[in-house]
Amino acid sequence: MRVMMMAAVCLLLFPHRTQCARVKELAAWEGVRENQLFGYGLVIGLNGTGDKRQTVFSAQSLANALEKLGVSVNASAIQVRNTASVIVTGNLPAHGQPGLRMDVQVAVIGDATNLQGGILLMTPLKAADGQIYAVAQGSVVTGGFVAGRGGNTQSLNHPTAGRIPNGAIIERPAPSLAPTSLMHLQLKTPDSQTATRIVDAINYRFAAGGPLVARANNSGVIEVNMPGRYALRPVQFVAEVESLSVDADGGSKIIINERTGTVVLGKDVQIAPVAILHGALSVEIQTTYDVSQPAPLSTGTTTVTPRQGVAAKEEPAKNILLKQGATVEELVKALNAIGSTPRDIIAILQSLKSAGALTADLEVI
């Protein structure tokens, strides 16, 4: 029933658009976020794929760990191939409480070749303030392998990095802000139109006949005053704000990955009336070597004479005419119809942007 009510409010506030998103997907509360943790640790139990003797700090770390257990050993005398030094990273969730578990990632920092089957020893994880917030330990899952021996080996994925699901226990509460009478919403993608619509939705829901609850400080921050009736239940107020449906607004964008030839674009991106001529010119230069052999019993010597050949081929230009109101989707279909490759499409889109015929943002990654 509540979902239907939110959809009705969205249609009432924004009758010309029908695709709405929740505030939870569009914005986040200031001070409520993840915190990055990292630490240095040892992975043991490897099948001879650990750090070699050149990685000095691995032997030192192992000697220090053994000394804490009452075993005194000289680090220079250790040569253990079943141990690897690693860096452990993880994200402390917002409002994470002591006793809860979180995932961590493990990556080799020495010359170990494979973490498969390894076990991470107890590793404290610190935040930027130098405090320990979690402790990690457990079996490493690499998701890859290395098979073979000597120069004949085959690997899958990256066996020098892995994960430990639920491998860390939170020891200190996350430094997240608790809900107060005055809070701020931060838009994940700042936009004045989206911020205005979120403010209208919040005021429509909580400020009927009373003072306004929300106002936009700028295109990325919205100030929210909690109504007095929610003073004893702030979490409920936060949940109701996050569940509000709002029509997000944003500029059109085309994403281009030139390394892979991938183009990601919206269906309704408009193109100004334009004519496109696209052809291909290929020039090939080949060098061959002719061997001149002297006659038998002569005093001549064998010589090598280079011979160069140049060939040029130009394909006829292919014409596409786009009228008023044409979209990028229609352009891509037309280019595919004449046999254009993804890289041809990328080059044409970049040329259209330079010519001012394409209003969408062009982002190359």
C-alpha positions as CSV (number, residue, x, y, z in Angstrom):
1,M,0.0,0.0,0.0
2,R,2.8,2.4,0.9
3,V,4.6,1.7,-2.4
4,M,1.4,2.5,-4.4
5,M,1.1,5.7,-2.3
6,M,4.7,6.8,-3.1
7,A,4.1,6.1,-6.8
8,A,1.0,8.2,-6.8
9,V,2.9,11.1,-5.1
10,C,5.6,10.8,-7.8
11,L,3.1,11.0,-10.6
12,L,1.3,13.9,-8.8
13,L,4.5,15.9,-8.4
14,F,6.0,15.0,-11.8
15,P,3.2,14.2,-14.2
16,H,5.4,14.3,-17.3
17,R,7.8,11.6,-16.2
18,T,7.0,8.1,-14.9
19,Q,10.3,6.6,-13.9
20,C,11.0,7.3,-10.3
21,A,13.8,6.3,-7.9
22,R,13.9,6.2,-4.1
23,V,15.8,8.9,-2.2
24,K,18.0,6.1,-0.9
25,E,19.4,5.5,-4.4
26,L,19.9,9.2,-5.1
27,A,21.4,10.5,-1.9
28,A,23.1,9.5,1.3
29,W,23.0,11.0,4.8
30,E,26.1,13.1,5.7
31,G,28.4,11.2,8.1
32,V,26.8,7.8,7.3
33,R,29.3,6.0,5.1
34,E,31.8,3.2,4.9
35,N,35.3,3.6,6.3
36,Q,38.4,2.0,4.7
37,L,40.6,-0.3,6.7
38,F,43.9,-2.0,6.0
39,G,46.6,-4.0,7.8
40,Y,49.7,-6.1,7.2
41,G,49.6,-9.8,7.8
42,L,51.0,-13.3,7.0
43,V,49.4,-16.0,5.0
44,I,50.6,-19.5,6.0
45,G,50.0,-23.0,4.7
46,L,51.0,-22.5,1.1
47,N,52.3,-25.3,-1.0
48,G,55.7,-24.0,-1.6
49,T,54.4,-20.9,-3.4
50,G,55.2,-18.3,-0.8
51,D,57.8,-15.6,-0.6
52,K,61.4,-16.5,-1.4
53,R,64.5,-15.6,0.6
54,Q,64.8,-12.2,-1.2
55,T,61.6,-11.0,0.5
56,V,63.4,-10.2,3.8
57,F,60.4,-8.8,5.7
58,S,58.4,-12.0,5.4
59,A,61.1,-13.9,7.4
60,Q,61.2,-11.0,9.9
61,S,57.4,-11.0,10.4
62,L,57.4,-14.8,10.8
63,A,60.2,-14.6,13.4
64,N,58.3,-11.9,15.3
65,A,55.1,-14.0,15.3
66,L,57.0,-17.0,16.6
67,E,58.6,-15.0,19.3
68,K,55.2,-14.0,20.6
69,L,54.4,-17.7,20.9
70,G,57.6,-18.3,22.9
71,V,59.7,-19.6,20.0
72,S,63.0,-17.7,19.6
73,V,64.5,-18.0,16.1
74,N,66.9,-15.9,14.0
75,A,65.1,-14.3,11.0
76,S,68.2,-14.7,8.8
77,A,68.1,-18.5,9.3
78,I,64.5,-18.9,8.2
79,Q,63.8,-20.1,4.7
80,V,60.1,-21.0,4.6
81,R,58.4,-21.1,1.2
82,N,54.9,-21.7,2.7
83,T,54.5,-18.2,4.1
84,A,53.6,-14.9,2.2
85,S,53.4,-11.3,3.4
86,V,50.1,-9.7,2.4
87,I,48.2,-6.4,2.7
88,V,44.6,-6.9,4.0
89,T,42.0,-4.3,3.1
90,G,38.3,-4.0,3.9
91,N,35.4,-1.5,4.2
92,L,33.9,-1.0,7.7
93,P,30.1,-0.6,7.1
94,A,28.2,2.4,8.4
95,H,27.0,1.8,11.9
96,G,29.0,-1.4,12.1
97,Q,28.9,-2.7,15.7
98,P,31.4,-4.9,17.6
99,G,30.9,-8.6,17.0
100,L,29.6,-8.2,13.4
101,R,31.6,-9.7,10.6
102,M,32.8,-8.1,7.3
103,D,34.6,-9.3,4.1
104,V,38.3,-8.5,3.6
105,Q,40.6,-8.7,0.6
106,V,44.1,-10.1,0.7
107,A,46.9,-9.2,-1.8
108,V,50.6,-10.3,-2.0
109,I,53.3,-7.7,-1.5
110,G,56.3,-9.9,-1.9
111,D,57.2,-12.5,-4.6
112,A,54.8,-15.2,-3.6
113,T,53.2,-16.8,-6.7
114,N,50.0,-18.3,-5.3
115,L,47.8,-17.9,-2.2
116,Q,45.6,-20.9,-2.9
117,G,45.0,-22.9,0.3
118,G,46.6,-20.3,2.5
119,I,45.3,-19.2,5.9
120,L,45.6,-15.6,7.1
121,L,47.0,-15.2,10.6
122,M,45.3,-12.7,13.0
123,T,45.7,-9.3,11.4
124,P,44.6,-6.0,13.0
125,L,42.9,-3.6,10.6
126,K,43.4,0.1,11.1
127,A,41.6,3.2,9.8
128,A,43.1,6.6,8.8
129,D,43.1,7.7,12.4
130,G,45.5,4.8,13.4
131,Q,42.9,3.1,15.5
132,I,42.2,-0.7,15.2
133,Y,38.5,-1.3,14.2
134,A,38.6,-4.9,13.1
135,V,40.7,-8.1,13.3
136,A,40.9,-10.4,10.3
137,Q,41.7,-14.1,10.1
138,G,40.7,-17.1,8.0
139,S,41.1,-19.1,4.8
140,V,41.9,-17.2,1.6
141,V,39.7,-17.8,-1.4
142,T,41.6,-16.9,-4.6
143,G,39.2,-17.7,-7.4
144,G,42.1,-18.7,-9.5
145,F,44.9,-21.3,-9.8
146,V,48.4,-21.9,-11.2
147,A,49.1,-25.4,-12.7
148,G,52.3,-26.8,-14.1
149,R,55.9,-26.7,-13.3
150,G,59.0,-24.9,-14.6
151,G,58.4,-23.0,-17.8
152,N,55.2,-24.9,-18.6
153,T,52.5,-23.4,-16.4
154,Q,49.0,-22.1,-16.8
155,S,47.2,-19.7,-14.6
156,L,43.6,-18.6,-14.2
157,N,42.6,-15.1,-12.9
158,H,45.0,-13.7,-10.3
159,P,46.0,-16.2,-7.7
160,T,48.1,-13.6,-5.9
161,A,45.0,-11.9,-4.6
162,G,41.9,-13.2,-2.8
163,R,39.1,-12.7,-0.4
164,I,38.0,-13.9,3.0
165,P,34.2,-13.8,3.2
166,N,33.2,-12.7,6.7
167,G,36.9,-12.9,7.6
168,A,37.1,-9.9,9.9
169,I,35.3,-9.3,13.2
170,I,34.5,-5.6,14.1
171,E,36.1,-4.6,17.4
172,R,35.2,-0.9,17.5
173,P,32.0,0.9,16.5
174,A,32.1,2.7,13.2
175,P,32.4,6.5,13.5
176,S,29.0,7.2,12.0
177,L,26.8,10.1,13.0
178,A,23.5,9.3,14.7
179,P,20.3,10.9,13.5
180,T,19.7,14.4,15.0
181,S,17.1,17.1,14.6
182,L,19.2,18.7,11.8
183,M,20.6,16.4,9.1
184,H,22.0,16.8,5.6
185,L,21.4,14.7,2.5
186,Q,24.2,14.5,0.0
187,L,23.3,13.8,-3.6
188,K,25.4,11.1,-5.2
189,T,25.2,13.0,-8.4
190,P,24.7,16.7,-7.7
191,D,21.9,18.2,-9.8
192,S,19.8,21.2,-9.1
193,Q,16.6,19.7,-10.6
194,T,17.0,16.5,-8.7
195,A,17.7,18.4,-5.4
196,T,14.6,20.5,-5.9
197,R,12.4,17.5,-6.5
198,I,13.7,15.7,-3.4
199,V,13.0,18.9,-1.4
200,D,9.4,19.0,-2.8
201,A,8.8,15.3,-2.0
202,I,10.0,15.6,1.6
203,N,8.0,18.8,2.2
204,Y,4.9,17.2,0.6
205,R,5.2,14.2,2.9
206,F,6.2,15.8,6.2
207,A,5.3,19.6,6.1
208,A,1.6,19.5,5.2
209,G,0.2,22.7,6.7
210,G,3.3,23.4,8.8
211,P,6.8,24.8,8.5
212,L,9.0,23.4,5.7
213,V,11.1,20.4,6.6
214,A,13.7,20.5,3.8
215,R,15.5,23.1,1.8
216,A,18.4,22.8,-0.7
217,N,21.6,24.5,0.3
218,N,23.0,23.9,-3.2
219,S,22.8,21.3,-6.0
220,G,24.5,18.6,-3.9
221,V,23.3,19.2,-0.3
222,I,19.8,19.2,1.2
223,E,19.2,20.4,4.8
224,V,16.5,18.4,6.6
225,N,14.9,19.4,9.9
226,M,13.3,16.5,11.7
227,P,9.7,17.2,12.8
228,G,9.1,17.2,16.5
229,R,6.7,14.2,16.3
230,Y,9.7,12.0,15.3
231,A,12.0,13.2,18.1
232,L,11.8,9.8,19.9
233,R,11.9,7.7,16.7
234,P,14.5,9.3,14.4
235,V,15.3,6.0,12.6
236,Q,11.8,5.8,11.4
237,F,12.0,9.3,10.1
238,V,15.2,8.5,8.2
239,A,13.6,5.3,6.8
240,E,10.5,7.2,5.6
241,V,12.6,9.9,3.9
242,E,14.7,7.3,2.1
243,S,11.6,5.5,0.8
244,L,10.2,8.6,-0.9
245,S,10.1,8.2,-4.7
246,V,11.6,11.1,-6.8
247,D,12.1,11.5,-10.5
248,A,15.9,11.9,-10.9
249,D,17.1,14.3,-13.5
250,G,20.5,14.3,-15.2
251,G,22.2,15.2,-18.4
252,S,22.6,12.7,-21.1
253,K,26.0,11.0,-21.2
254,I,27.8,8.6,-23.6
255,I,30.5,6.4,-22.2
256,I,33.2,5.2,-24.5
257,N,35.9,2.6,-23.7
258,E,38.5,2.9,-26.5
259,R,40.5,0.0,-25.2
260,T,37.7,-2.5,-25.7
261,G,35.7,-0.7,-28.4
262,T,32.6,-0.4,-26.1
263,V,30.0,2.3,-26.4
264,V,27.3,2.8,-23.7
265,L,24.6,5.4,-24.5
266,G,21.1,6.4,-23.6
267,K,18.2,5.7,-26.0
268,D,16.9,9.2,-26.3
269,V,20.2,11.2,-26.8
270,Q,19.4,13.7,-29.5
271,I,21.6,14.6,-32.5
272,A,21.3,17.8,-34.5
273,P,20.6,17.5,-38.3
274,V,23.9,16.4,-39.8
275,A,25.4,14.5,-42.8
276,I,28.2,12.0,-42.1
277,L,30.7,10.8,-44.7
278,H,32.9,8.0,-43.5
279,G,35.5,6.1,-45.5
280,A,38.8,4.2,-44.9
281,L,42.2,4.6,-46.5
282,S,44.8,1.9,-45.9
283,V,48.5,2.2,-47.0
284,E,50.7,-0.9,-46.9
285,I,54.4,-0.8,-47.3
286,Q,56.2,-4.1,-47.7
287,T,60.0,-4.8,-47.9
288,T,61.3,-8.0,-49.4
289,Y,64.9,-9.0,-49.7
290,D,66.4,-10.6,-53.0
291,V,69.5,-12.7,-52.7
292,S,72.0,-12.4,-55.5
293,Q,74.2,-15.5,-55.8
294,P,77.5,-15.3,-57.8
295,A,78.2,-17.8,-60.5
296,P,80.1,-21.0,-59.6
297,L,83.9,-20.7,-59.3
298,S,83.6,-16.9,-59.7
299,T,85.2,-14.3,-57.4
300,G,81.9,-12.6,-56.6
301,T,80.2,-12.5,-53.2
302,T,76.6,-13.2,-52.2
303,T,74.6,-9.9,-51.7
304,V,71.2,-9.1,-50.4
305,T,69.2,-6.4,-52.1
306,P,66.1,-4.9,-50.4
307,R,63.0,-4.3,-52.6
308,Q,60.2,-2.1,-51.3
309,G,56.6,-2.2,-52.5
310,V,53.8,0.3,-51.7
311,A,50.1,-0.4,-52.0
312,A,47.3,2.0,-51.2
313,K,43.6,1.2,-51.0
314,E,40.8,3.6,-50.3
315,E,37.2,2.5,-49.8
316,P,34.4,4.7,-51.0
317,A,32.9,7.0,-48.4
318,K,29.5,5.9,-47.0
319,N,26.9,8.5,-46.5
320,I,24.4,8.8,-43.6
321,L,21.9,11.6,-43.4
322,L,20.2,12.3,-40.0
323,K,17.1,14.6,-39.9
324,Q,15.8,16.8,-37.1
325,G,15.0,14.8,-33.9
326,A,17.3,11.9,-34.7
327,T,18.7,10.0,-31.7
328,V,22.0,8.3,-31.1
329,E,20.2,4.9,-31.2
330,E,19.1,5.6,-34.8
331,L,22.7,6.7,-35.7
332,V,24.2,3.5,-34.3
333,K,21.6,1.4,-36.1
334,A,22.4,3.2,-39.4
335,L,26.2,2.7,-38.8
336,N,25.8,-0.9,-38.1
337,A,23.7,-1.3,-41.2
338,I,26.6,-0.1,-43.4
339,G,29.1,-2.4,-41.6
340,S,30.8,0.1,-39.3
341,T,33.0,-1.3,-36.6
342,P,32.7,-0.2,-32.9
343,R,35.9,1.9,-33.3
344,D,34.3,3.6,-36.4
345,I,31.3,4.5,-34.2
346,I,33.6,5.9,-31.5
347,A,35.4,8.1,-34.0
348,I,32.2,9.3,-35.5
349,L,30.7,10.2,-32.1
350,Q,33.8,12.1,-31.2
351,S,33.6,14.0,-34.4
352,L,30.0,14.8,-33.8
353,K,30.8,16.2,-30.4
354,S,33.6,18.4,-31.9
355,A,31.1,19.6,-34.5
356,G,28.5,20.6,-31.9
357,A,25.9,18.2,-33.3
358,L,25.9,16.1,-30.1
359,T,24.7,17.7,-26.9
360,A,25.3,14.8,-24.6
361,D,28.4,14.6,-22.5
362,L,31.1,12.3,-24.0
363,E,33.2,10.5,-21.4
364,V,36.1,8.4,-22.5
365,I,37.4,5.8,-20.0
